[in-house]
């Protein structure tokens, strides 16, 4: 099966499951959480990639060991054998049956099944790229990183065919120059803190869409005091107004929305007729 993110985004608004779907006894960044995400209809799963002391790529968000594993040990300081013996804790801080999993295993589990967004790509670009290529999954994966010169240079030299989205805050004046680089620039992840920020202006959307590129929004919340979609969030949608939360993002013209609640987002998009872009 050949994956084409442009074709997929022409058909409908793509829903990205942030670290899978987790809660109760199922932790984030596990194959179980990603399987739940697909059952809920997600088009893409977002995963954090880390590395052990003996250079095994693993699925784990950096510096989250105390929260998710109840340990002060840093996973990059441990060999894979020691990491494999650790267990995630659940919402009540009780150990679960789920352990930290390898990037290789995640790729094999979801080969041919969905798009995959690799976060933290920039920390270990060579190892991550080579692993994706070895599994024959370059068409399924999107990586994101700031559009710094050192990032672009490595992408050009190492992975010019790997789908790349720059992570950009507030405004982005360099997209035209980026289009001239030898990278597979597929769209922009827009972080904005006010509805009037240039990166979410009608003019910027017209330029990006006119160039055939995509726009990505995050309705997730890392820090409620500094929300990366100006309050158009999962929390807003679920506790105040779906229209003000998810609806605003869909109406503005975003092609992908990353959420912690994919099933409920998809339900809203279908009810409001904002999900499909072409008649099905």
Rosetta blueprint (number, residue, H / E / L):
1 X L
2 X L
3 X L
4 X L
5 X H
6 X H
7 X H
8 X H
9 X H
10 X H
11 X H
12 X E
13 X L
14 X E
15 X E
16 X E
17 X E
18 X E
19 X L
20 X L
21 X L
22 X L
23 X E
24 X L
25 X L
26 X E
27 X L
28 X L
29 X L
30 X L
31 X H
32 X H
33 X H
34 X H
35 X H
36 X H
37 X H
38 X H
39 X H
40 X L
41 X L
42 X L
43 X L
44 X E
45 X E
46 X E
47 X E
48 X E
49 X E
50 X E
51 X E
52 X L
53 X L
54 X L
55 X L
56 X L
57 X E
58 X E
59 X E
60 X L
61 X L
62 X L
63 X L
64 X L
65 X H
66 X H
67 X H
68 X H
69 X H
70 X L
71 X L
72 X L
73 X L
74 X L
75 X H
76 X H
77 X H
78 X L
79 X L
80 X H
81 X H
82 X H
83 X H
84 X H
85 X L
86 X L
87 X L
88 X L
89 X E
90 X L
91 X L
92 X L
93 X L
94 X L
95 X E
96 X L
97 X L
98 X L
99 X L
100 X L
101 X E
102 X E
103 X H
104 X H
105 X H
106 X H
107 X H
108 X H
109 X H
110 X H
111 X L
112 X L
113 X L
114 X L
115 X E
116 X E
117 X E
118 X E
119 X E
120 X L
121 X H
122 X H
123 X H
124 X H
125 X H
126 X H
127 X H
128 X H
129 X H
130 X H
131 X H
132 X H
133 X H
134 X H
135 X L
136 X L
137 X L
138 X L
139 X L
140 X L
141 X E
142 X E
143 X E
144 X E
145 X E
146 X L
147 X L
148 X L
149 X H
150 X H
151 X H
152 X H
153 X H
154 X H
155 X H
156 X H
157 X H
158 X H
159 X L
160 X L
161 X L
162 X L
163 X E
164 X E
165 X E
166 X E
167 X E
168 X E
169 X E
170 X L
171 X L
172 X L
173 X L
174 X L
175 X H
176 X H
177 X H
178 X H
179 X L
180 X L
181 X L
182 X L
183 X L
184 X E
185 X E
186 X E
187 X E
188 X E
189 X E
190 X E
191 X E
192 X E
193 X L
194 X L
195 X L
196 X L
197 X L
198 X H
199 X H
200 X H
201 X L
202 X H
203 X H
204 X H
205 X H
206 X H
207 X H
208 X H
209 X H
210 X H
211 X L
212 X L
213 X L
214 X E
215 X E
216 X E
217 X E
218 X E
219 X L
220 X L
221 X L
222 X L
223 X L
224 X L
225 X L
226 X L
227 X L
228 X L
229 X E
230 X L
231 X L
232 X L
233 X L
234 X H
235 X H
236 X H
237 X H
238 X H
239 X H
240 X L
241 X L
242 X L
243 X H
244 X H
245 X H
246 X H
247 X H
248 X H
249 X H
250 X H
251 X H
252 X H
253 X L
254 X L
255 X L
256 X E
257 X E
258 X E
259 X E
260 X L
261 X L
262 X H
263 X H
264 X H
265 X H
266 X H
267 X H
268 X H
269 X H
270 X H
271 X H
272 X L
273 X L
274 X L
275 X L
276 X E
277 X L
278 X L
279 X L
280 X L
